[in-house]
Amino acid sequence: MAGRFSIILLLVLATLGLAGAASAQQGRLIAFGDRFPEVALPVPPQAEARDYLGIAPGESFALSGVKAELVLVELLNVHCLHCQMQTRPYNRLVELIEENPATRGRIKLLAVAVGNVPEEVGAFVEKFQVRFPVLPDPRFTIYRALGGQATPFSIYVRQDRPGSEGVVAGTHLGTNFDHEQLLAELQRLAGADLEELRRQGEAAVKVRSAVTSMFSEQELDLRVRNAFINTGGRILNVMPLDLRSGRRVYTALMQQGEERRRLFAEVTSRSAVCDICHDVHFIYVFEPTGKVVGFEPLHLTKYKNHVWTAAEVEIMRRRVVGTYLSAPPPFDPKIDAVTSATMTSAIIFDSLAQGEALLAELREKGLIAVP
């Protein structure tokens, strides 16, 4: 696409009223497996931008109306330095997509400028010669509908038929300068089977919702932060990861004295084996090597569904901290089980035994080094 979307976008948000757009509070961050909401997006005034998206003139449109198999929706702010830096590789990404008949029309980019008025967007587009539409979101309406997140934040949406919500096939927080690698990923997602994505998505949503039925997002976030802090040091930053498996994983950069280290934490939720027992919910923290360095209960019960005592939690903590996800120890009920909580103890050990698959997924995303 040779042209530039440099004309100042008009403010039309005042008339938008589709479902989700008027949310008063920030909800859960959109993630893999979610349906992209039919939130109202302002129609760009430029004919070139409308032709690119395949939409008609008007005041608003939904993402499902964009004619493409996959849409990269980028949340940005025009004053964010990383968002500004991201424009160059994304401009090149658009060029590569449009130059290739195999991708032209199948993959499209669309940005939402969070908290920015049209005049700011116009200046941003012109200064950085942005080659994809940028829509203003001055009242944070779209931002809230998507759950809110630091910018830049990319959402890869596998589209369905017009008028039907697409499926979030992946997300990425932060900059992504490797436009060639990203293009390969977008091509793969554009060709992904939509029904299979839906099945994977339903499983992922089920995993994420298992704990939030007990804890609010804010409470769970606090529990995860405390799990990181309890390993020693202070948190410099923490964020959730979007994994295709749906596993609920966070990463944090920790400061301990003069040393900084990267840690990961998985919020684990497992159904009880016994139909009269409570489900098993806990957090474990691990290093990039796969070494477990922390264990915190969310909801662990024993016989008659009594909650574990602090002493019983400490027994399990001593059992699992220091083990490696790549070489999980076998469960020995005579040694490893908390008294009157053999099934719960077995589930904890079995959950850690699934850690190698998680390490592989983190390696694939480039979050930990390949050994």
C-alpha positions as CSV (number, residue, x, y, z in Angstrom):
1,M,0.0,0.0,0.0
2,A,1.8,3.1,-1.3
3,G,-0.2,5.9,0.3
4,R,0.1,7.4,3.7
5,F,-2.8,7.8,6.2
6,S,-1.8,11.3,7.1
7,I,-5.1,13.2,7.1
8,I,-6.3,14.2,10.6
9,L,-9.0,11.7,11.8
10,L,-12.3,13.1,12.8
11,L,-13.7,12.8,16.3
12,V,-16.8,10.5,16.1
13,L,-16.7,8.6,19.3
14,A,-19.5,10.7,20.9
15,T,-22.0,8.9,18.8
16,L,-20.7,5.4,19.2
17,G,-22.8,3.0,21.3
18,L,-22.2,-0.7,20.5
19,A,-22.0,-3.3,23.2
20,G,-18.9,-3.0,25.4
21,A,-18.0,0.5,24.3
22,A,-19.5,2.2,27.4
23,S,-17.9,0.1,30.0
24,A,-17.2,2.2,33.0
25,Q,-14.4,0.1,34.4
26,Q,-11.5,-1.7,33.0
27,G,-12.2,-5.5,32.7
28,R,-10.0,-8.5,32.2
29,L,-7.3,-8.1,29.7
30,I,-8.2,-9.7,26.4
31,A,-6.1,-12.8,25.7
32,F,-5.8,-15.9,23.5
33,G,-9.0,-17.7,23.0
34,D,-11.3,-14.7,23.7
35,R,-13.7,-13.4,21.1
36,F,-12.8,-9.9,19.9
37,P,-15.7,-7.8,21.1
38,E,-17.9,-6.0,18.6
39,V,-16.8,-2.7,20.1
40,A,-17.5,0.4,17.9
41,L,-14.5,1.7,16.1
42,P,-14.5,5.2,14.5
43,V,-14.6,5.1,10.7
44,P,-11.5,6.9,9.3
45,P,-12.4,9.8,7.1
46,Q,-9.8,8.9,4.4
47,A,-11.2,6.9,1.5
48,E,-7.8,5.2,1.2
49,A,-8.0,3.9,4.8
50,R,-11.6,2.7,4.3
51,D,-10.6,0.9,1.1
52,Y,-7.7,-0.8,2.9
53,L,-10.0,-2.0,5.6
54,G,-12.8,-2.8,3.2
55,I,-15.4,-0.8,5.1
56,A,-18.1,1.7,4.0
57,P,-18.3,5.4,5.0
58,G,-20.1,6.1,8.2
59,E,-19.6,6.8,11.9
60,S,-18.5,3.5,13.3
61,F,-17.7,-0.1,12.3
62,A,-16.8,-3.4,14.1
63,L,-13.6,-5.3,13.5
64,S,-15.6,-8.2,12.1
65,G,-16.4,-5.9,9.1
66,V,-12.7,-5.6,8.1
67,K,-12.1,-7.8,5.0
68,A,-9.1,-9.9,6.1
69,E,-8.4,-13.3,7.5
70,L,-6.2,-11.9,10.2
71,V,-6.0,-8.4,11.7
72,L,-3.2,-7.1,13.9
73,V,-4.8,-4.6,16.2
74,E,-2.2,-2.4,17.9
75,L,-2.9,-0.5,21.0
76,L,-0.6,2.5,21.2
77,N,-0.2,6.0,22.5
78,V,1.3,8.7,20.3
79,H,3.5,10.0,23.1
80,C,4.8,6.5,24.0
81,L,8.5,6.2,22.9
82,H,8.2,2.5,22.3
83,C,5.1,3.1,20.2
84,Q,6.9,5.6,18.1
85,M,9.8,3.2,17.6
86,Q,7.4,0.4,16.6
87,T,6.1,2.4,13.6
88,R,9.2,1.7,11.5
89,P,9.2,-2.1,11.6
90,Y,5.4,-2.1,11.3
91,N,5.6,0.1,8.2
92,R,8.0,-2.4,6.7
93,L,5.7,-5.2,7.7
94,V,2.8,-3.5,5.8
95,E,5.0,-3.2,2.8
96,L,6.0,-6.8,2.8
97,I,2.3,-7.9,3.2
98,E,1.2,-5.7,0.3
99,E,4.0,-6.7,-2.0
100,N,3.2,-10.4,-1.7
101,P,0.1,-11.6,-3.5
102,A,-0.1,-14.5,-1.0
103,T,-0.6,-12.1,1.9
104,R,-2.1,-9.0,0.3
105,G,-5.7,-8.6,1.5
106,R,-5.4,-11.5,3.9
107,I,-3.5,-9.7,6.7
108,K,-4.1,-6.2,7.7
109,L,-3.0,-3.8,10.4
110,L,-5.1,-1.4,12.5
111,A,-4.0,0.8,15.4
112,V,-6.0,2.4,18.2
113,A,-4.4,5.5,19.8
114,V,-5.4,5.2,23.5
115,G,-6.2,8.5,25.1
116,N,-5.3,10.5,22.0
117,V,-7.5,13.1,20.2
118,P,-7.6,13.2,16.4
119,E,-5.2,16.1,16.1
120,E,-2.6,14.2,18.0
121,V,-3.1,11.1,15.9
122,G,-2.8,13.1,12.7
123,A,0.5,14.6,13.7
124,F,1.7,11.2,14.8
125,V,0.8,9.6,11.5
126,E,2.4,12.4,9.5
127,K,5.6,12.5,11.5
128,F,6.2,8.8,11.4
129,Q,4.7,8.3,8.0
130,V,2.5,5.5,9.3
131,R,1.3,3.2,6.6
132,F,-1.7,1.7,8.4
133,P,-4.9,3.3,9.8
134,V,-4.7,4.8,13.3
135,L,-8.0,5.4,15.1
136,P,-8.3,7.9,18.0
137,D,-9.6,6.6,21.4
138,P,-9.6,9.9,23.4
139,R,-12.0,8.6,26.1
140,F,-10.3,5.2,26.5
141,T,-13.5,3.5,25.3
142,I,-11.9,0.9,23.1
143,Y,-9.1,0.5,25.6
144,R,-11.5,-0.4,28.4
145,A,-13.5,-2.8,26.2
146,L,-10.3,-4.8,25.6
147,G,-9.4,-4.9,29.3
148,G,-6.6,-2.2,29.2
149,Q,-2.9,-2.8,29.0
150,A,0.4,-0.9,28.8
151,T,1.3,0.1,25.3
152,P,2.4,-1.0,22.8
153,F,0.1,-4.1,22.9
154,S,-0.6,-6.2,19.8
155,I,-3.7,-8.4,19.4
156,Y,-3.8,-10.9,16.5
157,V,-7.4,-11.6,15.6
158,R,-8.4,-14.5,13.3
159,Q,-11.4,-13.2,11.5
160,D,-14.7,-15.1,10.9
161,R,-17.4,-14.2,8.5
162,P,-18.6,-10.6,8.5
163,G,-20.7,-9.7,11.5
164,S,-19.3,-12.6,13.6
165,E,-16.7,-12.0,16.3
166,G,-13.2,-13.1,15.5
167,V,-11.0,-15.1,17.8
168,V,-7.9,-13.8,19.5
169,A,-5.1,-16.0,18.2
170,G,-2.3,-14.4,20.1
171,T,-1.1,-11.2,21.7
172,H,2.3,-9.5,22.3
173,L,3.1,-6.9,25.0
174,G,5.9,-4.4,24.1
175,T,7.9,-3.7,21.0
176,N,8.4,-6.3,18.2
177,F,11.1,-5.1,15.8
178,D,11.6,-8.4,13.9
179,H,9.0,-7.7,11.2
180,E,10.1,-10.8,9.1
181,Q,9.6,-13.2,12.0
182,L,6.3,-11.5,12.8
183,L,5.1,-11.8,9.2
184,A,5.8,-15.5,9.3
185,E,3.7,-15.8,12.5
186,L,0.9,-13.8,11.1
187,Q,0.9,-16.0,7.9
188,R,0.7,-19.1,10.1
189,L,-2.2,-17.6,12.1
190,A,-4.1,-16.5,9.0
191,G,-4.0,-20.0,7.7
192,A,-5.0,-21.6,11.1
193,D,-8.2,-23.5,11.3
194,L,-10.8,-21.3,12.9
195,E,-12.7,-24.2,14.6
196,E,-9.5,-25.5,16.1
197,L,-8.6,-22.1,17.4
198,R,-12.1,-21.9,18.9
199,R,-11.5,-25.3,20.6
200,Q,-8.2,-24.2,21.9
201,G,-9.6,-20.9,23.0
202,E,-12.5,-22.5,25.0
203,A,-9.9,-24.6,26.8
204,A,-7.8,-21.5,27.5
205,V,-10.7,-19.5,28.8
206,K,-11.7,-22.4,31.0
207,V,-8.2,-22.5,32.6
208,R,-8.2,-18.7,33.1
209,S,-11.7,-18.6,34.7
210,A,-11.1,-21.5,37.1
211,V,-9.4,-19.3,39.7
212,T,-11.2,-16.0,39.0
213,S,-14.4,-17.6,40.2
214,M,-12.8,-17.6,43.6
215,F,-10.7,-14.4,43.3
216,S,-11.1,-11.1,41.5
217,E,-8.5,-10.2,39.0
218,Q,-7.1,-7.6,41.5
219,E,-6.9,-10.2,44.3
220,L,-5.2,-12.7,42.0
221,D,-2.8,-10.1,40.8
222,L,-1.9,-9.3,44.4
223,R,-1.4,-13.0,45.2
224,V,0.9,-13.4,42.3
225,R,3.0,-10.4,43.3
226,N,3.3,-11.7,46.8
227,A,4.5,-15.1,45.5
228,F,7.2,-13.3,43.6
229,I,8.2,-11.1,46.6
230,N,8.3,-14.1,48.9
231,T,11.2,-15.5,46.9
232,G,13.3,-12.5,48.0
233,G,13.8,-9.0,46.6
234,R,11.5,-6.4,45.1
235,I,9.5,-6.3,41.9
236,L,10.7,-4.0,39.2
237,N,7.9,-5.0,36.8
238,V,5.4,-7.8,36.4
239,M,3.1,-8.8,33.6
240,P,0.9,-11.7,32.5
241,L,1.9,-13.8,29.5
242,D,-0.4,-14.9,26.7
243,L,0.3,-18.5,26.0
244,R,-1.5,-20.6,23.4
245,S,-1.9,-23.4,25.9
246,G,-4.0,-21.1,28.0
247,R,-1.8,-21.7,31.0
248,R,-1.9,-18.7,33.4
249,V,1.7,-17.5,33.6
250,Y,3.2,-14.3,34.8
251,T,6.8,-13.0,34.5
252,A,8.6,-10.5,36.8
253,L,11.9,-8.8,36.9
254,M,13.2,-8.8,40.5
255,Q,15.9,-6.8,42.2
256,Q,17.8,-8.4,45.0
257,G,20.7,-6.3,46.2
258,E,22.8,-5.5,43.2
259,E,21.4,-8.5,41.2
260,R,18.5,-8.5,38.9
261,R,16.8,-11.8,37.9
262,R,13.8,-12.9,35.7
263,L,11.3,-15.1,37.3
264,F,8.1,-16.8,36.2
265,A,5.0,-17.9,38.1
266,E,2.2,-20.2,37.0
267,V,-1.3,-20.0,38.6
268,T,-2.4,-23.6,38.6
269,S,-6.0,-24.7,38.9
270,R,-6.9,-28.4,38.8
271,S,-10.1,-30.3,39.3
272,A,-10.2,-32.6,42.3
273,V,-10.1,-36.3,41.7
274,C,-12.8,-37.0,44.2
275,D,-16.2,-35.6,43.4
276,I,-16.8,-34.4,47.0
277,C,-13.4,-32.6,47.3
278,H,-12.6,-29.0,46.5
279,D,-10.5,-28.2,43.4
280,V,-6.8,-27.5,43.8
281,H,-5.4,-23.9,43.3
282,F,-1.9,-22.8,43.9
283,I,1.0,-20.7,42.6
284,Y,4.5,-21.8,42.0
285,V,7.5,-19.6,41.0
286,F,10.4,-20.8,38.9
287,E,13.6,-19.5,37.3
288,P,14.3,-19.6,33.5
289,T,16.3,-22.8,34.2
290,G,13.1,-24.4,35.4
291,K,14.2,-24.5,39.1
292,V,11.2,-24.0,41.4
293,V,11.9,-21.3,43.9
294,G,8.5,-20.5,45.4
295,F,5.2,-22.2,46.3
296,E,2.1,-20.3,47.5
297,P,-1.4,-21.8,48.2
298,L,-4.5,-20.2,46.8
299,H,-7.0,-22.9,48.0
300,L,-5.7,-26.2,49.2
301,T,-7.9,-28.6,51.2
302,K,-7.6,-32.0,53.0
303,Y,-10.0,-34.5,54.5
304,K,-13.5,-33.0,55.1
305,N,-12.4,-30.1,52.9
306,H,-10.5,-28.4,55.7
307,V,-8.1,-25.7,54.5
308,W,-4.4,-26.5,54.8
309,T,-2.6,-25.0,57.8
310,A,0.5,-22.8,57.5
311,A,2.6,-25.7,58.7
312,E,1.1,-28.1,56.1
313,V,1.8,-25.5,53.4
314,E,5.4,-25.3,54.6
315,I,5.8,-29.1,54.3
316,M,4.8,-29.0,50.7
317,R,6.9,-26.0,50.1
318,R,10.0,-27.9,51.3
319,R,9.0,-30.8,49.1
320,V,8.8,-28.8,45.8
321,V,11.2,-25.8,46.1
322,G,14.5,-26.7,44.6
323,T,13.1,-29.3,42.2
324,Y,13.3,-28.7,38.4
325,L,10.4,-28.7,36.0
326,S,12.6,-30.5,33.4
327,A,13.2,-33.4,35.9
328,P,10.2,-33.5,38.2
329,P,10.5,-35.9,41.1
330,P,8.1,-38.9,41.2
331,F,5.3,-38.6,43.8
332,D,5.8,-40.9,46.8
333,P,2.6,-40.7,49.0
334,K,4.5,-42.1,52.0
335,I,7.0,-39.2,51.9
336,D,5.5,-36.4,49.9
337,A,1.8,-36.4,50.9
338,V,0.5,-33.9,53.4
339,T,-1.4,-35.8,56.1
340,S,-5.1,-36.3,55.1
341,A,-4.4,-34.6,51.7
342,T,-2.9,-37.3,49.6
343,M,-5.0,-36.6,46.5
344,T,-4.3,-32.9,46.7
345,S,-0.6,-33.5,47.1
346,A,-0.5,-35.9,44.2
347,I,-2.2,-33.3,42.0
348,I,0.4,-30.7,43.0
349,F,3.2,-33.0,42.0
350,D,1.5,-34.0,38.8
351,S,1.0,-30.3,37.9
352,L,4.7,-29.6,38.3
353,A,5.4,-32.7,36.2
354,Q,3.7,-30.8,33.3
355,G,6.4,-28.1,33.6
356,E,8.6,-29.3,30.7
357,A,5.8,-28.4,28.2
358,L,5.6,-25.0,29.8
359,L,9.3,-24.4,29.4
360,A,9.1,-25.5,25.8
361,E,6.3,-23.0,25.2
362,L,8.4,-20.2,26.8
363,R,11.3,-21.1,24.7
364,E,9.2,-21.0,21.5
365,K,8.1,-17.4,22.4
366,G,11.8,-16.4,23.1
367,L,11.1,-15.8,26.7
368,I,13.8,-18.2,28.0
369,A,17.0,-19.3,26.3
370,V,17.2,-22.7,24.6
371,P,19.6,-24.9,26.6
